[in-house]
Amino acid sequence: MSIWDFLLQFGGRLTSGTLYTVAQFLLASVVAIVFALLSGLGKLSRNRAIRWASIIYIEIFRGTSLLVQLYWIYFVLPLFGLTLPKFVAGFLSVGLNIGSYGAELVRGAIQSVPRGQWEAAYALSMSPAKRMIRVILPQAFVIMLPPWGNLLIELLKGTALVALISVTDLMFEAKQINGSTFLSVQAFGSALVIYYILARFLITPFMRWCERAMARKLSRT
């Protein structure tokens, strides 16, 4: 079967799977960004409980396999009385895993802001919260955006694992089509191209636009 005949016959299923993949990516990105920001700031906190809670989260999710975390959240948590739908378990596990890596990017970017910026904000009698929000974080965002672009691409690729708990994403549909037709080249080749398009033509341009927008904002201020 030619690739064109294959796409005519199975294009609808691949499109549906792609939409699920995009939804998983967007929701997992929100989870990753929120947990990265909170735990990155928490690791710099003077409060020992907050600091150690952040360290424990980062070490557990960064030091263990995403696949194991996915199985734990979906298969093991119900044994403790917490049952999550497979769609929620999918993006939550991917988001928590990537968020643990992002936390170190947040911490490193904040600590990379020149010391003079901290001292200037302190001299203006800003509160610690206002100092962080108005002065430090905007500059830290510019520093952390390039590595976050790579991290979000890793997050997109990580969403392929949710097919293992039967979330009907792009990889799940590709596996199902391959299992019924044995057209491995067409099925997985189409999935490969779609993942590449999402990463190269959606995530990368968006992150570059964010970098330029933040740079312009800082230059105006």
Secondary structure, DSSP 8 states (H G I E B T S, - for coil): --HHHHHHHHHHHHHHHHHHHHHHHHHHHHHHHHHHHHHHHHHT-S-HHHHHHHHHHHHHHHHS-HHHHHHIIIIIGGGGT----HHHHHHHHHHHHHHHHHHHHHHHHHHHS-HHHHHHHHHTT--HHHHIIIIIHHHHHHHHHHHHHHHHHHHHHHGGGGGGGT--SHHHHHHHHHHHH--HHHHHHHHHHHHHHHIIIIIHHHHHHHHHHHHHHHHH-
